[in-house]
Amino acid sequence: MEKSLKTATASVLIGMTFAWVGFMVATYLTGTLTRDAVYSGISQGGMYSTLSSVFFTSIYTYLVVMLGQAFFVARAYRLADVALASKTPGTLPVLRYASLWLVITALSLFFFALSIFITSLGGSYLHIGLTDLVIGVYLPILLAALGSVAMLLSTTVYRKSEMGQAERTPEEKKSKLEASLSFIFPVLGVALVFILSSMGANFGAGSSVWFWILILLLVAASLGLGGFYAARTKSLAFSQAEGKGAKTTTALKVNLVLAVIFIVILTGVSFIAGTTVVGIYTAGTVPTGDWVVNYMLPVVAVYVIAVVATYFTVRVRSIISAK
């Protein structure tokens, strides 16, 4: 099993090297193609139609690089997980090292999707057709989310160390499914929010404050469903890097971090927006009816979402700790 630990360590390093070389290639291709496209666009009098191909090349090159890194890091973790299950000496440092890069890779995929989403809100994207938006914005975000889900599931729910065991009972199979959903709902939910928000901004719906309230509800629902299914997987008792028998599952920890970030941001927004809205009313620049419907009610809705999300998050973990 000593060989598997060496292979696991090498896999992480291969993933790092693949990412480094890939980023250099992507940067070179983007710079070269942009330069050529600008010259071509100037001479043809239509620059953006040419630059869109540059954008697609850049996006998918970076995406392939990060998905490749995710593959090698997940492979390293799975090898180390098998070694840990076999009680191979010296496994824990390798497993922790692979775990660290799992977190880094998952965050990289998230920020990749976030950067595409933020870029898609720019004014230049208002002139892009639906086909270009699907290929250059929506599809990369979805693929990054699917890659992240596949990496997380292969290293938590469907661990290599559990393969070849006796056939599972219906209850154990159900626990597997619920554990999978605890990852799928938050990750794909956030990706869906990015896509819908981009669509709203590019096709006019983003001008309505109630559209963004709907987006917040979708985020809360995806995190709530993720937390619900994560709580139900407690009986599955996945082993962690620190040892077996942990009180909470990996899914529950991930969901808690996402929920806390969401609640803190939402609460801050509700307080800041609330004081601003009250200030607008005291200034007397907006009719009372319009102020109530389009200013105050949306702020109240944001605060209510934050309160409900907080209660649900705390209540779920209270029930778990009582068992």
Rosetta blueprint (number, residue, H / E / L):
1 M L
2 E H
3 K H
4 S H
5 L H
6 K H
7 T H
8 A H
9 T H
10 A H
11 S H
12 V H
13 L H
14 I H
15 G H
16 M H
17 T H
18 F H
19 A H
20 W H
21 V H
22 G H
23 F H
24 M H
25 V H
26 A H
27 T H
28 Y H
29 L H
30 T H
31 G H
32 T H
33 L H
34 T H
35 R H
36 D H
37 A H
38 V H
39 Y H
40 S H
41 G H
42 I H
43 S H
44 Q H
45 G L
46 G L
47 M H
48 Y H
49 S H
50 T H
51 L H
52 S H
53 S H
54 V H
55 F H
56 F H
57 T H
58 S H
59 I H
60 Y H
61 T H
62 Y H
63 L H
64 V H
65 V H
66 M H
67 L H
68 G H
69 Q H
70 A H
71 F H
72 F H
73 V H
74 A H
75 R H
76 A H
77 Y H
78 R H
79 L H
80 A H
81 D H
82 V H
83 A H
84 L H
85 A H
86 S L
87 K L
88 T L
89 P L
90 G L
91 T H
92 L H
93 P H
94 V H
95 L H
96 R H
97 Y H
98 A H
99 S H
100 L H
101 W H
102 L H
103 V H
104 I H
105 T H
106 A H
107 L H
108 S H
109 L H
110 F H
111 F H
112 F H
113 A H
114 L H
115 S H
116 I H
117 F H
118 I H
119 T H
120 S H
121 L L
122 G L
123 G H
124 S H
125 Y H
126 L H
127 H H
128 I L
129 G L
130 L H
131 T H
132 D H
133 L H
134 V H
135 I H
136 G H
137 V H
138 Y H
139 L H
140 P H
141 I H
142 L H
143 L H
144 A H
145 A H
146 L H
147 G H
148 S H
149 V H
150 A H
151 M H
152 L H
153 L H
154 S H
155 T H
156 T L
157 V L
158 Y L
159 R L
160 K H
161 S H
162 E H
163 M L
164 G L
165 Q L
166 A L
167 E L
168 R L
169 T L
170 P H
171 E H
172 E H
173 K H
174 K H
175 S H
176 K H
177 L H
178 E H
179 A H
180 S H
181 L H
182 S H
183 F H
184 I H
185 F H
186 P H
187 V H
188 L H
189 G H
190 V H
191 A H
192 L H
193 V H
194 F H
195 I H
196 L H
197 S H
198 S H
199 M H
200 G H
201 A H
202 N H
203 F H
204 G L
205 A H
206 G H
207 S H
208 S L
209 V H
210 W H
211 F H
212 W H
213 I H
214 L H
215 I H
216 L H
217 L H
218 L H
219 V H
220 A H
221 A H
222 S H
223 L H
224 G H
225 L H
226 G H
227 G H
228 F H
229 Y H
230 A H
231 A H
232 R H
233 T L
234 K H
235 S H
236 L H
237 A L
238 F L
239 S L
240 Q E
241 A L
242 E L
243 G E
244 K L
245 G L
246 A L
247 K L
248 T L
249 T L
250 T H
251 A H
252 L H
253 K H
254 V H
255 N H
256 L H
257 V H
258 L H
259 A H
260 V H
261 I H
262 F H
263 I H
264 V H
265 I H
266 L H
267 T H
268 G H
269 V H
270 S H
271 F H
272 I H
273 A H
274 G H
275 T H
276 T H
277 V H
278 V H
279 G H
280 I H
281 Y H
282 T H
283 A H
284 G L
285 T L
286 V L
287 P L
288 T H
289 G H
290 D H
291 W H
292 V H
293 V H
294 N H
295 Y H
296 M H
297 L H
298 P H
299 V H
300 V H
301 A H
302 V H
303 Y H
304 V H
305 I H
306 A H
307 V H
308 V H
309 A H
310 T H
311 Y H
312 F H
313 T H
314 V H
315 R H
316 V H
317 R H
318 S H
319 I H
320 I H
321 S H
322 A L
323 K L
